Amino acid sequence: ELEDELQVIEDGKLRMEVNMQALKSQYDRDLQNRDDSNDEKKRLLVKQVRDLEVELEEERKQKAQASAAKKKLEMDLQEMANQIDAANKGREEALKQLKKLQLQMKEVWIEVEESRASREEIFIQSRETEKRLKSLEAELLQLQEDLAAAERAKRQAQQERDDLTDKIGRA
């Protein structure tokens, strides 16, 4: 009976060892599967980290480029603002010069108008002077003719006097 019991116990032990071996094998397979799964997850995570690092580096580069572009745009904007200020100053100076030139032009125009009026007045006076000169020339000619006639009359009178004086002196 003890032997039967021992046999039963040994059979139970043997079954237990077989079960234990089966469980151990199952455990090892599960552990290996878990390790494989963990290795796969680790590879995927490493790949994701690398991808994220590449993406992060790309974003850093883009951020640096954007920052550089922003600085360049700010400098360009400042330069344009300076150019606009300079252009506005130039425009204001040009407007001042234009107003000054317009004032000078107005003064010159007034002088031209005064000169034109003066010229017309001188022209009118010249015509009047010319008329008076022609009138005086005609009067001078008349006076010269009168003088010539008076001298002829004087010579004739002197001749008559001389003739009379000779007649009286002979008589």
C-alpha positions in Angstrom: 0.0 0.0 0.0 2.8 2.3 0.7 4.3 1.2 -2.4 1.2 2.2 -4.2 1.1 5.4 -2.5 4.8 6.0 -3.3 4.0 5.1 -6.9 1.1 7.5 -6.9 3.3 10.2 -5.4 6.1 9.4 -7.8 3.7 9.5 -10.6 2.3 12.8 -9.3 5.8 14.1 -8.9 6.6 13.0 -12.4 3.4 14.6 -13.7 4.3 17.7 -11.7 7.8 17.8 -13.2 6.4 17.3 -16.7 3.8 20.0 -15.9 6.5 22.1 -14.4 8.7 21.6 -17.4 5.8 22.4 -19.7 5.0 25.5 -17.6 8.7 26.5 -17.6 8.8 26.0 -21.4 5.6 28.0 -21.7 7.1 30.7 -19.4 10.3 30.8 -21.4 8.3 31.1 -24.6 6.1 33.8 -23.1 9.3 35.5 -21.8 10.9 35.2 -25.2 7.8 36.5 -26.9 7.7 39.3 -24.4 11.4 40.0 -25.0 10.8 39.9 -28.7 7.8 42.1 -28.3 9.7 44.5 -26.1 12.6 44.5 -28.6 10.2 45.3 -31.4 8.6 48.0 -29.3 12.1 49.3 -28.4 13.1 49.3 -32.1 9.9 51.2 -32.9 10.5 53.6 -30.0 14.1 54.2 -31.1 12.9 54.7 -34.6 10.3 57.2 -33.4 12.9 59.0 -31.3 15.2 59.2 -34.3 12.3 60.4 -36.5 11.4 63.0 -33.8 15.0 64.1 -33.5 15.2 64.5 -37.3 11.9 66.4 -37.2 13.1 68.5 -34.3 16.3 69.3 -36.1 14.4 70.2 -39.2 12.1 72.5 -37.1 15.2 74.1 -35.5 16.6 74.7 -39.0 13.3 76.1 -40.2 13.0 78.3 -37.0 16.6 79.6 -37.6 15.8 80.3 -41.2 12.5 82.0 -40.3 14.3 84.0 -37.7 17.0 85.0 -40.2 14.3 85.8 -42.7 12.4 87.9 -40.1 15.6 89.8 -39.3 16.3 90.4 -42.9 12.7 91.6 -43.5 12.9 93.9 -40.4 16.2 95.3 -41.8 14.6 95.7 -45.2 11.6 97.3 -43.6 13.8 99.7 -41.7 15.7 100.5 -44.8 12.5 101.2 -46.7 11.3 103.4 -43.8 14.5 105.3 -44.0 14.1 105.6 -47.8 10.5 106.8 -47.4 11.7 109.4 -44.8 14.4 110.5 -47.2 12.0 110.6 -50.1 9.5 112.6 -47.9 12.2 115.1 -47.0 13.2 115.3 -50.6 9.6 115.9 -51.6 9.2 118.6 -48.9 12.3 120.3 -50.1 11.2 120.0 -53.7 7.8 121.5 -52.7 9.6 124.4 -51.0 11.7 124.9 -54.1 8.6 124.7 -56.3 6.8 127.3 -54.2 9.9 129.5 -54.3 10.2 129.1 -58.0 6.5 129.8 -58.4 6.9 133.0 -56.4 9.9 134.0 -58.5 8.0 133.1 -61.7 5.1 135.3 -60.5 7.6 138.1 -59.8 9.2 137.7 -63.2 5.8 137.6 -64.9 4.8 140.9 -63.1 8.1 142.3 -64.4 7.4 141.0 -67.9 3.9 142.6 -67.7 5.4 145.9 -66.5 8.0 145.7 -69.2 5.4 145.0 -71.8 3.3 147.9 -70.5 6.4 150.1 -70.4 7.4 149.0 -73.9 3.9 149.8 -75.2 4.0 153.2 -73.5 7.5 153.8 -75.0 6.2 152.6 -78.4 3.2 155.0 -78.1 5.6 157.8 -77.0 7.9 156.9 -79.9 5.0 157.2 -82.4 4.0 160.5 -80.9 7.6 161.7 -80.9 8.0 160.5 -84.5 4.8 162.4 -85.5 6.1 165.5 -83.7 9.5 165.0 -85.4 7.8 164.7 -88.8 5.7 167.7 -88.0 8.9 169.6 -86.8 10.7 168.5 -89.9 7.8 169.7 -92.1 7.8 173.0 -90.1 11.7 173.2 -90.4 11.4 172.7 -94.1 8.7 175.3 -94.3 10.9 177.7 -92.2 13.9 176.9 -94.4 11.8 177.7 -97.5 10.5 180.8 -95.8 14.1 181.7 -94.8 15.3 181.1 -98.4 12.4 183.2 -99.7 13.2 185.9 -97.1 16.9 185.8 -98.1 15.9 186.1 -101.8 13.6 188.9 -100.9 16.4 190.5 -98.8 18.9 190.1 -101.7 16.4 191.5 -104.0 15.7 194.4 -101.6 19.4 194.9 -101.2 19.8 194.8 -105.0 17.0 197.3 -105.4 18.5 199.5 -102.7 21.9 199.2 -104.4 20.3 200.0 -107.7 18.5 202.9 -106.1 21.6 204.1 -104.4 23.4 203.9 -107.8 20.6 205.8 -109.5 20.6 208.5 -106.7 24.4 208.6 -106.8 24.2 209.2 -110.6 21.6 211.6 -110.5 
